[in-house]
Amino acid sequence: MKTLTVDFHSHILPNIDDGSKSVEESVKMLQLEAQNGIKTVIATPHFYGDIDTDIDFINRRNDAANILKKGIPNGLNLPNIILGAEVLYFDGIENWEAIPNLAIEGTNYILIELPMTPLSNRTLNILASFKENTGYTPIIAHLDRYISAFRTYNLPKTLSEIDVLVQINADFFLKFPNSVRALNLIKKGYVQLLGSDCHNCDFRPPNIKKAINIIENKLGSAVVEDLVNFQNLVINNL
């Protein structure tokens, strides 16, 4: 059976945000990713446009990636790391010249974190025309955060009607009653990508395999294969 091999949301680079605090922790996280069957990890450290510039961020991100690469012990078979960012939405993002620098490396996809408030019609309209205006497809990060916090249960359907992809965190599948809602989102086709949103090895570890097992057991292998197809769509920049 086909299975997911890409983690689309991680904070695995050391000492760049609220994720991994050391090279050693990052290596352990990569080992856990490998145990989850993950072959490719998208490193998506937080980017906040109001406090950082894209150039400074890219320099820090590249430095962290190089330090991690040099710190991996010889002989370990760990997932490949592709660089990206979790970009917090801001007013004017659709005209931002730095979009290509923060997109997932080698693709025309960019992970966007929505503000932790109910979405305005203006924001939805900007997201709807984002690909047409910029050439980059938004991936909406951790949908589960918004529908749970604001009880905006219509948001998944609204996003399904515009030209975006939607990522959900694996841990949303792991506890009842959230698991019921998570499976329903997958079943309706409102979610295309999974990420662990891992920050460490303890309370926010890589955990995609558990979510995949639940999806397969409850919805069948064909649904997992649909997720694999979307995974390949992004990774192959189709």
CYANA upper distance limits for C-alpha pairs under 8 A (distance plus 0.5 A):
  1 MET  CA    221 SER  CA      7.67
  2 LYS  CA    224 VAL  CA      7.85
  2 LYS  CA    225 GLU  CA      6.45
  2 LYS  CA    228 VAL  CA      7.56
  3 THR  CA    212 ILE  CA      8.24
  3 THR  CA    224 VAL  CA      7.06
  3 THR  CA    225 GLU  CA      7.35
  3 THR  CA    228 VAL  CA      6.85
  4 LEU  CA     37 GLY  CA      8.03
  4 LEU  CA     38 ILE  CA      7.59
  4 LEU  CA    212 ILE  CA      8.11
  4 LEU  CA    224 VAL  CA      8.13
  4 LEU  CA    227 LEU  CA      7.82
  4 LEU  CA    228 VAL  CA      6.06
  4 LEU  CA    231 GLN  CA      7.88
  5 THR  CA     37 GLY  CA      6.39
  5 THR  CA     38 ILE  CA      4.68
  5 THR  CA     39 LYS  CA      5.62
  5 THR  CA     40 THR  CA      6.88
  6 VAL  CA     38 ILE  CA      5.97
  6 VAL  CA     39 LYS  CA      6.58
  6 VAL  CA     40 THR  CA      5.30
  6 VAL  CA     41 VAL  CA      6.28
  6 VAL  CA     42 ILE  CA      7.96
  6 VAL  CA    195 GLY  CA      8.45
  6 VAL  CA    231 GLN  CA      7.46
  7 ASP  CA     38 ILE  CA      7.14
  7 ASP  CA     40 THR  CA      6.95
  7 ASP  CA     41 VAL  CA      5.38
  7 ASP  CA     42 ILE  CA      6.52
  7 ASP  CA    194 LEU  CA      7.15
  7 ASP  CA    195 GLY  CA      5.36
  7 ASP  CA    196 SER  CA      6.86
  7 ASP  CA    208 ILE  CA      8.01
  8 PHE  CA     41 VAL  CA      7.01
  8 PHE  CA     42 ILE  CA      5.63
  8 PHE  CA     43 ALA  CA      8.34
  8 PHE  CA    167 GLN  CA      8.26
  8 PHE  CA    193 LEU  CA      7.57
  8 PHE  CA    194 LEU  CA      6.76
  8 PHE  CA    195 GLY  CA      5.17
  8 PHE  CA    196 SER  CA      8.00
  9 HIS  CA     41 VAL  CA      8.16
  9 HIS  CA     42 ILE  CA      6.46
  9 HIS  CA     43 ALA  CA      7.18
  9 HIS  CA     44 THR  CA      6.37
  9 HIS  CA     86 GLU  CA      8.46
  9 HIS  CA    141 ALA  CA      8.25
  9 HIS  CA    194 LEU  CA      8.23
  9 HIS  CA    195 GLY  CA      5.08
  9 HIS  CA    196 SER  CA      6.47
  9 HIS  CA    197 ASP  CA      5.33
  9 HIS  CA    198 CYS  CA      7.92
 10 SER  CA     41 VAL  CA      7.66
 10 SER  CA     42 ILE  CA      6.82
 10 SER  CA     43 ALA  CA      5.77
 10 SER  CA     44 THR  CA      5.96
 10 SER  CA     45 PRO  CA      7.74
 10 SER  CA    195 GLY  CA      7.54
 10 SER  CA    196 SER  CA      6.81
 10 SER  CA    197 ASP  CA      5.00
 10 SER  CA    198 CYS  CA      5.53
 10 SER  CA    199 HIS  CA      7.32
 11 HIS  CA     17 ASP  CA      7.98
 11 HIS  CA     18 ASP  CA      8.04
 11 HIS  CA     19 GLY  CA      5.28
 11 HIS  CA     20 SER  CA      7.05
 11 HIS  CA     43 ALA  CA      6.53
 11 HIS  CA     44 THR  CA      6.33
 11 HIS  CA     45 PRO  CA      5.84
 11 HIS  CA    197 ASP  CA      7.05
 11 HIS  CA    198 CYS  CA      6.29
 11 HIS  CA    199 HIS  CA      5.60
 12 ILE  CA     19 GLY  CA      6.72
 12 ILE  CA     20 SER  CA      6.04
 12 ILE  CA     26 SER  CA      6.03
 12 ILE  CA     29 MET  CA      7.46
 12 ILE  CA     30 LEU  CA      8.27
 12 ILE  CA     43 ALA  CA      6.62
 12 ILE  CA     44 THR  CA      8.43
 12 ILE  CA     45 PRO  CA      8.34
 12 ILE  CA    198 CYS  CA      7.50
 12 ILE  CA    199 HIS  CA      6.91
 12 ILE  CA    200 ASN  CA      8.13
 13 LEU  CA     19 GLY  CA      7.76
 13 LEU  CA     20 SER  CA      6.62
 13 LEU  CA     23 VAL  CA      8.33
 13 LEU  CA     26 SER  CA      6.86
 13 LEU  CA     43 ALA  CA      7.16
 13 LEU  CA     45 PRO  CA      7.84
 13 LEU  CA     61 ARG  CA      8.19
 13 LEU  CA     64 ALA  CA      6.43
 13 LEU  CA     65 ALA  CA      6.68
 13 LEU  CA     68 LEU  CA      7.52
 14 PRO  CA     19 GLY  CA      7.61
 14 PRO  CA     20 SER  CA      5.29
 14 PRO  CA     21 LYS  CA      5.77
 14 PRO  CA     22 SER  CA      5.47
 14 PRO  CA     23 VAL  CA      6.09
 14 PRO  CA     25 GLU  CA      8.24
 14 PRO  CA     26 SER  CA      6.69
 14 PRO  CA     64 ALA  CA      6.44
 14 PRO  CA     65 ALA  CA      8.35
 14 PRO  CA     68 LEU  CA      7.52
 15 ASN  CA     19 GLY  CA      7.76
 15 ASN  CA     20 SER  CA      6.66
 15 ASN  CA     21 LYS  CA      5.47
 15 ASN  CA     22 SER  CA      6.75
 15 ASN  CA     64 ALA  CA      7.63
 16 ILE  CA     20 SER  CA      8.45
 16 ILE  CA     45 PRO  CA      7.43
 16 ILE  CA     60 ARG  CA      7.52
 16 ILE  CA     61 ARG  CA      7.37
 16 ILE  CA     64 ALA  CA      7.41
 17 ASP  CA     45 PRO  CA      6.73
 17 ASP  CA     46 HIS  CA      6.91
 18 ASP  CA    199 HIS  CA      7.51
 19 GLY  CA     45 PRO  CA      8.34
 19 GLY  CA    198 CYS  CA      7.92
 19 GLY  CA    199 HIS  CA      4.57
 19 GLY  CA    200 ASN  CA      6.73
 20 SER  CA     25 GLU  CA      6.48
 20 SER  CA     26 SER  CA      6.26
 20 SER  CA    199 HIS  CA      6.24
 20 SER  CA    200 ASN  CA      6.07
 21 LYS  CA     25 GLU  CA      7.13
 21 LYS  CA     26 SER  CA      8.26
 22 SER  CA     26 SER  CA      6.81
 23 VAL  CA     27 VAL  CA      6.67
 23 VAL  CA     67 ILE  CA      7.99
 23 VAL  CA     68 LEU  CA      6.08
 23 VAL  CA     71 GLY  CA      6.87
 23 VAL  CA     72 ILE  CA      8.46
 24 GLU  CA     28 LYS  CA      6.86
 24 GLU  CA     71 GLY  CA      8.32
 25 GLU  CA     29 MET  CA      6.68
 25 GLU  CA    200 ASN  CA      7.46
 25 GLU  CA    201 CYS  CA      7.77
 26 SER  CA     30 LEU  CA      6.68
 26 SER  CA     68 LEU  CA      7.87
 26 SER  CA    200 ASN  CA      8.21
 27 VAL  CA     31 GLN  CA      6.72
 27 VAL  CA     68 LEU  CA      8.28
 27 VAL  CA     72 ILE  CA      6.97
 28 LYS  CA     32 LEU  CA      6.81
 28 LYS  CA    201 CYS  CA      7.58
 29 MET  CA     33 GLU  CA      6.69
 29 MET  CA    200 ASN  CA      7.12
 29 MET  CA    201 CYS  CA      6.37
 29 MET  CA    205 PRO  CA      7.52
 29 MET  CA    206 PRO  CA      7.20
 30 LEU  CA     34 ALA  CA      6.72
 30 LEU  CA     78 LEU  CA      6.59
 30 LEU  CA     79 PRO  CA      7.06
 31 GLN  CA     35 GLN  CA      6.81
 31 GLN  CA     78 LEU  CA      6.78
 32 LEU  CA     36 ASN  CA      6.80
 32 LEU  CA    201 CYS  CA      8.42
 32 LEU  CA    205 PRO  CA      8.28
 32 LEU  CA    206 PRO  CA      6.62
 33 GLU  CA     37 GLY  CA      7.11
 33 GLU  CA     38 ILE  CA      5.81
 33 GLU  CA     39 LYS  CA      8.33
 33 GLU  CA     41 VAL  CA      8.45
 33 GLU  CA     79 PRO  CA      7.71
 33 GLU  CA    206 PRO  CA      6.14
 33 GLU  CA    207 ASN  CA      8.05
 34 ALA  CA     38 ILE  CA      5.58
 34 ALA  CA     39 LYS  CA      7.10
 34 ALA  CA     77 ASN  CA      8.49
 34 ALA  CA     78 LEU  CA      6.59
 34 ALA  CA     79 PRO  CA      6.70
 36 ASN  CA    206 PRO  CA      8.02
 36 ASN  CA    207 ASN  CA      7.20
 36 ASN  CA    208 ILE  CA      6.81
 36 ASN  CA    209 LYS  CA      5.42
 37 GLY  CA    209 LYS  CA      7.50
 38 ILE  CA     79 PRO  CA      6.93
 39 LYS  CA     78 LEU  CA      7.96
 39 LYS  CA     79 PRO  CA      4.93
 39 LYS  CA     80 ASN  CA      6.68
 40 THR  CA     79 PRO  CA      5.51
 40 THR  CA     80 ASN  CA      5.20
 40 THR  CA     81 ILE  CA      6.34
 40 THR  CA     82 ILE  CA      7.61
 41 VAL  CA     79 PRO  CA      6.87
 41 VAL  CA     80 ASN  CA      6.66
 41 VAL  CA     81 ILE  CA      5.42
 41 VAL  CA     82 ILE  CA      6.68
 42 ILE  CA     81 ILE  CA      6.40
 42 ILE  CA     82 ILE  CA      5.33
 42 ILE  CA     83 LEU  CA      6.34
 42 ILE  CA     84 GLY  CA      6.86
 42 ILE  CA    104 ILE  CA      7.96
 43 ALA  CA     81 ILE  CA      7.01
 43 ALA  CA     82 ILE  CA      6.54
 43 ALA  CA     83 LEU  CA      5.52
 43 ALA  CA     84 GLY  CA      6.09
 43 ALA  CA     85 ALA  CA      7.31
 44 THR  CA     83 LEU  CA      7.23
 44 THR  CA     84 GLY  CA      5.38
 44 THR  CA     85 ALA  CA      4.34
 44 THR  CA     86 GLU  CA      5.52
 44 THR  CA    111 LEU  CA      8.32
 45 PRO  CA     61 ARG  CA      8.23
 45 PRO  CA     84 GLY  CA      7.88
 45 PRO  CA     85 ALA  CA      5.57
 45 PRO  CA     86 GLU  CA      6.20
 46 HIS  CA     85 ALA  CA      6.54
 46 HIS  CA     86 GLU  CA      5.30
 46 HIS  CA     87 VAL  CA      6.69
 46 HIS  CA     88 LEU  CA      7.96
 47 PHE  CA     52 ASP  CA      7.72
 47 PHE  CA     57 PHE  CA      7.78
 47 PHE  CA     85 ALA  CA      6.83
 47 PHE  CA     86 GLU  CA      6.35
 47 PHE  CA     87 VAL  CA      5.32
 47 PHE  CA     88 LEU  CA      6.78
 48 TYR  CA     52 ASP  CA      6.48
 48 TYR  CA     87 VAL  CA      6.94
 48 TYR  CA     88 LEU  CA      6.17
 49 GLY  CA     53 THR  CA      6.93
 49 GLY  CA     54 ASP  CA      8.28
 49 GLY  CA     87 VAL  CA      8.32
 49 GLY  CA     88 LEU  CA      7.78
 49 GLY  CA     90 PHE  CA      7.82
 52 ASP  CA     56 ASP  CA      7.32
 52 ASP  CA     57 PHE  CA      7.11
 53 THR  CA     57 PHE  CA      6.63
 54 ASP  CA     58 ILE  CA      6.46
 54 ASP  CA     98 ALA  CA      6.93
 54 ASP  CA    101 ASN  CA      7.75
 54 ASP  CA    102 LEU  CA      7.97
 55 ILE  CA     59 ASN  CA      6.70
 56 ASP  CA     60 ARG  CA      6.77
 57 PHE  CA     61 ARG  CA      6.48
 58 ILE  CA     62 ASN  CA      6.43
 58 ILE  CA    101 ASN  CA      8.17
 58 ILE  CA    102 LEU  CA      8.43
 59 ASN  CA     63 ASP  CA      6.59
 60 ARG  CA     64 ALA  CA      6.64
 61 ARG  CA     65 ALA  CA      6.68
 62 ASN  CA     66 ASN  CA      6.60
 63 ASP  CA     67 ILE  CA      6.60
 64 ALA  CA     68 LEU  CA      6.65
 65 ALA  CA     69 LYS  CA      6.62
 66 ASN  CA     70 LYS  CA      6.70
 67 ILE  CA     71 GLY  CA      6.64
 68 LEU  CA     72 ILE  CA      6.87
 72 ILE  CA     76 LEU  CA      7.92
 82 ILE  CA    104 ILE  CA      7.68
 82 ILE  CA    105 GLU  CA      6.52
 83 LEU  CA    104 ILE  CA      6.52
 83 LEU  CA    105 GLU  CA      5.90
 84 GLY  CA    102 LEU  CA      6.28
 84 GLY  CA    103 ALA  CA      6.08
 84 GLY  CA    104 ILE  CA      4.71
 84 GLY  CA    105 GLU  CA      6.42
 84 GLY  CA    110 ILE  CA      8.00
 84 GLY  CA    111 LEU  CA      8.19
 85 ALA  CA    102 LEU  CA      6.17
 85 ALA  CA    103 ALA  CA      7.32
 85 ALA  CA    104 ILE  CA      7.56
 85 ALA  CA    110 ILE  CA      8.00
 85 ALA  CA    111 LEU  CA      6.95
 86 GLU  CA    110 ILE  CA      8.42
 86 GLU  CA    111 LEU  CA      5.75
 86 GLU  CA    112 ILE  CA      6.19
 86 GLU  CA    113 GLU  CA      6.62
 86 GLU  CA    141 ALA  CA      8.08
 87 VAL  CA    102 LEU  CA      8.14
 87 VAL  CA    110 ILE  CA      8.40
 87 VAL  CA    111 LEU  CA      6.74
 87 VAL  CA    112 ILE  CA      5.33
 87 VAL  CA    113 GLU  CA      6.20
 88 LEU  CA    112 ILE  CA      6.35
 88 LEU  CA    113 GLU  CA      5.10
 88 LEU  CA    114 LEU  CA      6.63
 88 LEU  CA    115 PRO  CA      7.47
 89 TYR  CA     93 ILE  CA      7.21
 89 TYR  CA    112 ILE  CA      6.67
 89 TYR  CA    113 GLU  CA      6.36
 89 TYR  CA    114 LEU  CA      5.88
 89 TYR  CA    115 PRO  CA      6.84
 92 GLY  CA     96 TRP  CA      7.13
 94 GLU  CA    126 ILE  CA      7.39
 94 GLU  CA    130 PHE  CA      6.58
 94 GLU  CA    133 ASN  CA      7.60
 94 GLU  CA    134 THR  CA      7.30
 95 ASN  CA    134 THR  CA      8.20
 98 ALA  CA    102 LEU  CA      7.16
 99 ILE  CA    103 ALA  CA      6.64
 99 ILE  CA    110 ILE  CA      8.24
 99 ILE  CA    136 TYR  CA      8.44
100 PRO  CA    108 ASN  CA      8.18
102 LEU  CA    110 ILE  CA      7.37
103 ALA  CA    107 THR  CA      7.35
103 ALA  CA    108 ASN  CA      6.97
103 ALA  CA    109 TYR  CA      6.14
103 ALA  CA    110 ILE  CA      4.79
103 ALA  CA    111 LEU  CA      7.62
103 ALA  CA    136 TYR  CA      8.41
104 ILE  CA    108 ASN  CA      7.58
104 ILE  CA    109 TYR  CA      6.31
104 ILE  CA    110 ILE  CA      6.17
104 ILE  CA    111 LEU  CA      8.00
106 GLY  CA    237 ASN  CA      7.86
107 THR  CA    234 VAL  CA      7.55
107 THR  CA    235 ILE  CA      7.59
107 THR  CA    236 ASN  CA      7.97
107 THR  CA    237 ASN  CA      5.46
108 ASN  CA    135 GLY  CA      7.41
108 ASN  CA    136 TYR  CA      5.23
108 ASN  CA    137 THR  CA      6.77
108 ASN  CA    237 ASN  CA      6.95
109 TYR  CA    136 TYR  CA      5.82
109 TYR  CA    137 THR  CA      5.24
109 TYR  CA    138 PRO  CA      6.41
109 TYR  CA    139 ILE  CA      7.18
109 TYR  CA    234 VAL  CA      7.52
109 TYR  CA    237 ASN  CA      8.26
110 ILE  CA    136 TYR  CA      7.19
110 ILE  CA    137 THR  CA      6.81
110 ILE  CA    138 PRO  CA      5.64
110 ILE  CA    139 ILE  CA      6.29
111 LEU  CA    138 PRO  CA      6.49
111 LEU  CA    139 ILE  CA      5.13
111 LEU  CA    140 ILE  CA      6.55
111 LEU  CA    141 ALA  CA      6.58
112 ILE  CA    138 PRO  CA      6.75
112 ILE  CA    139 ILE  CA      6.41
112 ILE  CA    140 ILE  CA      5.70
112 ILE  CA    141 ALA  CA      6.23
113 GLU  CA    140 ILE  CA      6.71
113 GLU  CA    141 ALA  CA      5.63
113 GLU  CA    142 HIS  CA      8.16
114 LEU  CA    140 ILE  CA      7.67
114 LEU  CA    141 ALA  CA      7.82
115 PRO  CA    119 LEU  CA      8.23
116 MET  CA    146 TYR  CA      7.28
117 THR  CA    146 TYR  CA      8.33
117 THR  CA    150 PHE  CA      7.95
118 PRO  CA    146 TYR  CA      8.31
118 PRO  CA    150 PHE  CA      7.16
118 PRO  CA    152 THR  CA      7.93
119 LEU  CA    123 THR  CA      6.76
119 LEU  CA    124 LEU  CA      7.34
120 SER  CA    124 LEU  CA      6.95
121 ASN  CA    125 ASN  CA      6.55
122 ARG  CA    126 ILE  CA      6.74
123 THR  CA    127 LEU  CA      6.73
124 LEU  CA    128 ALA  CA      6.53
125 ASN  CA    129 SER  CA      6.89
126 ILE  CA    130 PHE  CA      6.30
127 LEU  CA    131 LYS  CA      8.38
127 LEU  CA    138 PRO  CA      7.86
127 LEU  CA    162 ILE  CA      8.12
127 LEU  CA    163 ASP  CA      8.16
127 LEU  CA    164 VAL  CA      7.89
128 ALA  CA    162 ILE  CA      5.50
128 ALA  CA    163 ASP  CA      6.14
128 ALA  CA    164 VAL  CA      7.75
129 SER  CA    133 ASN  CA      6.58
129 SER  CA    163 ASP  CA      7.97
130 PHE  CA    134 THR  CA      6.37
130 PHE  CA    135 GLY  CA      8.03
130 PHE  CA    136 TYR  CA      7.52
130 PHE  CA    137 THR  CA      7.45
130 PHE  CA    138 PRO  CA      7.72
130 PHE  CA    163 ASP  CA      8.47
131 LYS  CA    135 GLY  CA      5.27
131 LYS  CA    136 TYR  CA      5.32
131 LYS  CA    137 THR  CA      5.43
131 LYS  CA    138 PRO  CA      7.69
131 LYS  CA    163 ASP  CA      7.56
132 GLU  CA    136 TYR  CA      8.35
137 THR  CA    163 ASP  CA      7.76
137 THR  CA    164 VAL  CA      6.48
137 THR  CA    165 LEU  CA      7.92
138 PRO  CA    163 ASP  CA      8.44
138 PRO  CA    164 VAL  CA      5.72
138 PRO  CA    165 LEU  CA      6.86
139 ILE  CA    164 VAL  CA      6.45
139 ILE  CA    165 LEU  CA      5.18
139 ILE  CA    166 VAL  CA      5.92
139 ILE  CA    167 GLN  CA      7.05
140 ILE  CA    164 VAL  CA      7.62
140 ILE  CA    165 LEU  CA      6.73
140 ILE  CA    166 VAL  CA      5.27
140 ILE  CA    167 GLN  CA      6.33
141 ALA  CA    166 VAL  CA      7.13
141 ALA  CA    167 GLN  CA      5.71
141 ALA  CA    168 ILE  CA      7.27
142 HIS  CA    146 TYR  CA      8.31
142 HIS  CA    166 VAL  CA      8.20
142 HIS  CA    167 GLN  CA      5.91
142 HIS  CA    168 ILE  CA      4.95
142 HIS  CA    169 ASN  CA      5.92
142 HIS  CA    195 GLY  CA      8.43
143 LEU  CA    147 ILE  CA      7.23
143 LEU  CA    156 PRO  CA      8.22
143 LEU  CA    166 VAL  CA      7.27
143 LEU  CA    167 GLN  CA      6.75
143 LEU  CA    168 ILE  CA      5.82
143 LEU  CA    169 ASN  CA      8.23
144 ASP  CA    148 SER  CA      6.56
144 ASP  CA    168 ILE  CA      6.51
144 ASP  CA    169 ASN  CA      7.43
144 ASP  CA    172 PHE  CA      7.34
144 ASP  CA    182 ALA  CA      8.41
145 ARG  CA    149 ALA  CA      6.62
146 TYR  CA    150 PHE  CA      6.47
146 TYR  CA    151 ARG  CA      8.01
146 TYR  CA    152 THR  CA      7.50
147 ILE  CA    151 ARG  CA      5.45
147 ILE  CA    152 THR  CA      5.24
147 ILE  CA    153 TYR  CA      6.03
147 ILE  CA    155 LEU  CA      7.46
148 SER  CA    152 THR  CA      7.89
154 ASN  CA    158 THR  CA      6.81
155 LEU  CA    159 LEU  CA      6.60
156 PRO  CA    160 SER  CA      6.68
156 PRO  CA    185 LEU  CA      7.99
156 PRO  CA    190 TYR  CA      6.23
156 PRO  CA    191 VAL  CA      8.43
157 LYS  CA    161 GLU  CA      7.13
157 LYS  CA    190 TYR  CA      7.08
158 THR  CA    162 ILE  CA      7.72
159 LEU  CA    163 ASP  CA      8.35
159 LEU  CA    164 VAL  CA      7.41
159 LEU  CA    166 VAL  CA      8.32
159 LEU  CA    190 TYR  CA      8.19
160 SER  CA    164 VAL  CA      7.91
160 SER  CA    165 LEU  CA      8.47
160 SER  CA    189 GLY  CA      8.49
160 SER  CA    190 TYR  CA      6.25
165 LEU  CA    191 VAL  CA      7.79
165 LEU  CA    192 GLN  CA      6.73
165 LEU  CA    193 LEU  CA      7.99
166 VAL  CA    190 TYR  CA      7.64
166 VAL  CA    191 VAL  CA      5.58
166 VAL  CA    192 GLN  CA      6.10
166 VAL  CA    193 LEU  CA      6.68
167 GLN  CA    191 VAL  CA      6.56
167 GLN  CA    192 GLN  CA      6.72
167 GLN  CA    193 LEU  CA      5.00
167 GLN  CA    194 LEU  CA      5.87
167 GLN  CA    195 GLY  CA      7.19
168 ILE  CA    172 PHE  CA      8.01
168 ILE  CA    191 VAL  CA      7.22
168 ILE  CA    193 LEU  CA      6.99
168 ILE  CA    194 LEU  CA      5.74
168 ILE  CA    195 GLY  CA      6.80
169 ASN  CA    173 PHE  CA      8.47
169 ASN  CA    194 LEU  CA      6.44
169 ASN  CA    195 GLY  CA      5.60
169 ASN  CA    196 SER  CA      5.90
169 ASN  CA    197 ASP  CA      6.79
170 ALA  CA    174 LEU  CA      7.84
170 ALA  CA    194 LEU  CA      6.80
170 ALA  CA    195 GLY  CA      6.49
170 ALA  CA    196 SER  CA      5.73
170 ALA  CA    197 ASP  CA      8.43
170 ALA  CA    207 ASN  CA      6.91
170 ALA  CA    208 ILE  CA      5.90
170 ALA  CA    210 LYS  CA      8.24
170 ALA  CA    211 ALA  CA      5.89
171 ASP  CA    175 LYS  CA      7.93
171 ASP  CA    196 SER  CA      7.64
171 ASP  CA    207 ASN  CA      7.62
171 ASP  CA    208 ILE  CA      8.44
171 ASP  CA    211 ALA  CA      7.62
172 PHE  CA    178 ASN  CA      6.31
172 PHE  CA    179 SER  CA      6.45
172 PHE  CA    182 ALA  CA      6.75
173 PHE  CA    178 ASN  CA      6.90
173 PHE  CA    179 SER  CA      4.60
173 PHE  CA    180 VAL  CA      8.07
173 PHE  CA    182 ALA  CA      6.22
173 PHE  CA    183 LEU  CA      7.65
173 PHE  CA    211 ALA  CA      6.15
173 PHE  CA    214 ILE  CA      7.77
174 LEU  CA    178 ASN  CA      8.10
174 LEU  CA    179 SER  CA      6.39
174 LEU  CA    210 LYS  CA      7.97
174 LEU  CA    211 ALA  CA      7.20
175 LYS  CA    179 SER  CA      6.02
176 PHE  CA    180 VAL  CA      7.16
177 PRO  CA    181 ARG  CA      7.45
178 ASN  CA    182 ALA  CA      6.57
179 SER  CA    183 LEU  CA      6.60
180 VAL  CA    184 ASN  CA      6.74
181 ARG  CA    185 LEU  CA      6.78
182 ALA  CA    186 ILE  CA      6.97
183 LEU  CA    187 LYS  CA      6.53
183 LEU  CA    215 ILE  CA      7.27
183 LEU  CA    218 LYS  CA      8.39
183 LEU  CA    219 LEU  CA      8.27
184 ASN  CA    188 LYS  CA      6.63
185 LEU  CA    189 GLY  CA      6.82
185 LEU  CA    190 TYR  CA      5.75
185 LEU  CA    191 VAL  CA      6.60
186 ILE  CA    190 TYR  CA      6.47
186 ILE  CA    191 VAL  CA      5.91
186 ILE  CA    192 GLN  CA      8.09
186 ILE  CA    223 VAL  CA      8.40
187 LYS  CA    219 LEU  CA      7.80
187 LYS  CA    223 VAL  CA      8.11
192 GLN  CA    227 LEU  CA      6.32
192 GLN  CA    230 PHE  CA      6.53
192 GLN  CA    231 GLN  CA      8.30
193 LEU  CA    227 LEU  CA      6.93
193 LEU  CA    230 PHE  CA      7.30
193 LEU  CA    231 GLN  CA      6.98
194 LEU  CA    208 ILE  CA      7.93
195 GLY  CA    208 ILE  CA      7.38
196 SER  CA    205 PRO  CA      7.82
196 SER  CA    206 PRO  CA      5.80
196 SER  CA    207 ASN  CA      6.35
196 SER  CA    208 ILE  CA      6.31
197 ASP  CA    204 ARG  CA      7.96
197 ASP  CA    206 PRO  CA      7.96
198 CYS  CA    204 ARG  CA      5.60
198 CYS  CA    205 PRO  CA      5.39
198 CYS  CA    206 PRO  CA      5.68
198 CYS  CA    207 ASN  CA      8.46
199 HIS  CA    204 ARG  CA      5.88
199 HIS  CA    205 PRO  CA      6.86
200 ASN  CA    204 ARG  CA      5.96
200 ASN  CA    205 PRO  CA      5.74
200 ASN  CA    206 PRO  CA      8.44
201 CYS  CA    205 PRO  CA      4.92
201 CYS  CA    206 PRO  CA      7.74
207 ASN  CA    211 ALA  CA      7.64
208 ILE  CA    212 ILE  CA      6.76
209 LYS  CA    213 ASN  CA      6.69
210 LYS  CA    214 ILE  CA      6.89
211 ALA  CA    215 ILE  CA      6.72
212 ILE  CA    216 GLU  CA      6.61
212 ILE  CA    224 VAL  CA      7.69
213 ASN  CA    217 ASN  CA      6.53
214 ILE  CA    218 LYS  CA      6.51
215 ILE  CA    219 LEU  CA      6.01
215 ILE  CA    220 GLY  CA      7.35
215 ILE  CA    223 VAL  CA      8.06
215 ILE  CA    224 VAL  CA      7.47
216 GLU  CA    220 GLY  CA      4.90
216 GLU  CA    221 SER  CA      5.58
216 GLU  CA    223 VAL  CA      7.66
216 GLU  CA    224 VAL  CA      6.80
217 ASN  CA    221 SER  CA      8.41
219 LEU  CA    223 VAL  CA      6.88
220 GLY  CA    224 VAL  CA      7.61
221 SER  CA    225 GLU  CA      6.76
222 ALA  CA    226 ASP  CA      6.86
223 VAL  CA    227 LEU  CA      7.04
224 VAL  CA    228 VAL  CA      6.78
225 GLU  CA    229 ASN  CA      6.72
226 ASP  CA    230 PHE  CA      7.05
227 LEU  CA    231 GLN  CA      6.66
228 VAL  CA    232 ASN  CA      6.69
229 ASN  CA    233 LEU  CA      6.64
230 PHE  CA    234 VAL  CA      6.97
231 GLN  CA    235 ILE  CA      6.76
232 ASN  CA    236 ASN  CA      6.18
233 LEU  CA    237 ASN  CA      6.41
233 LEU  CA    238 LEU  CA      5.54
234 VAL  CA    238 LEU  CA      6.80
